[in-house]
Each structure stands twice: as C-alpha cells, then as structure tokens.
Amino acid sequence: MSFVGISTFLGFMKEFNILLVFLFGFFTCLAQQNNEINASKLYGEEFEITSLSHKNEVMAQFASMPVSDSLNLQFKTKVREVCKVKGCWMVVELPEGEQAMVRFKDYGFFMPADILEKEVVLNGLAFVEEMSVDDQRHYAKDGGKTIEEIAKITAPKRTYSFEATGVIVLN
C-alpha cells in the first residue's frame, strides 16, 4: 500500500471515529431523556411525546390566540400552584411572568399537591378564555387565598388555559 493510500485510510478512520463519538453522544442523550420520562409518573391518558413545544413558542401562540380558539400542544413547564382541595387544577409557568391554568379533561384525573416547582409535560388543548369574577374567586378560594385577596377580584380576566388529557410529572 502506498503512502497516499495509508494517509487516505487514516483520514477516513479519523472521520469514522468522530462519527461514532457523535452517534454515541446522541443516543446517550436520547436514552437519558427517555429514562427521565419513563421514570416519571403519568396522570390521565397515556401519550407519546411527539412534538414538544418550547415555552416561548407556547407563549407566542397564547398571546396571538383569540378567545375561544384552541390548539393541540405538548410542552414542558414548571408547576406553580395546585388545587389544595383535591388537585382538580394547577397553574403552570409561562415565559415573561405569565401563567396558564390547567384543568383535566372531564375531571378524569387529579394531581397530587406535592408537585409544586416540579417539571411536567402537558398533553392537550391550549386555549384563551375570559374568566368571570365568580370563577376567579372560586379558584382563589381553592388555592388558599385570603378573604381580602379574593375580595380584590372585581373584573373578568383574559386567561391562558390548558385542558390536559395527560400529564407526566418528571422526577
């Protein structure tokens, strides 16, 4: 074999080794993400994560969505509040200090109260609604707000909402 042939072969082997390292890293990350999700707790309907939206994309979609419009979404976020009565709703974090109210399809499942600040993956329907004063006060009462805080609610409010068919609580 000539020197040129050996040099070409060694160049190919170097590129092949780089490709192997890249593929190993990629599949390790993929396995780690799947293990994180598999080691987590599922509530509601089982679902496959197919198109996980970034929170900034979700916020942009919420902000431009008219009242009564809806969109099927999956996204990962952090839990900020859970219904203290029976876990029948939760509030999750959105960018820019915004939040979304999450309820569960047909009240078919509830969330445990000990998931505050945990990461969740939501699957379901995002929509914008005009929440009445009575509904706001009801959720404030369930959330443990004081009588004074509840009394300050005096006007309907545009809210970002989500009806979850399934929720994965990440460990």
Helices and strands as residue ranges (DSSP letters): H 3-38, E 41-44, E 52-53, H 55-64, E 70-82, E 89-93, G 95-97, E 99-104, G 105-107, G 113-115, E 119-131, H 133-142, H 147-151, E 157-169
